[in-house]
Amino acid sequence: MEINILEESKNRLVVEIKGESHALCNAVKTELWNNKKVKITGYNIAHPLIGVPKLIIETESGNPKDILMEAVKNVKKDSESFLKAFTKIAK
């Protein structure tokens, strides 16, 4: 995975996430919508086979980088909880 910042301002961040697909982008986007500081968020993959996801975040307040970091940490926490719960029933 490679992440590049394509655009950055006080309330807007656009990042390119090479090597990822809808799975990660959708999880992060959904988590971002849970933050009341987020005004707009979404992602786009221009071509289904060769496109690179671009994640967009616009905030009402707060630093978009910090808000993205928080969302990613929450997705990680949810994934770890799921893995723990599934491991118990898969044995």
Sequence and secondary structure as in RCSB ss.txt:
>XXXX:A:sequence
MEINILEESKNRLVVEIKGESHALCNAVKTELWNNKKVKITGYNIAHPLIGVPKLIIETESGNPKDILMEAVKNV
KKDSESFLKAFTKIAK
>XXXX:A:secstr
 EEEEEEE SSEEEEEEET  HHHHHHHHHHHHT TTEEEEEEE SSTTT   EEEEEESSS HHHHHHHHHHHH
HHHHHHHHHHHHHHH 
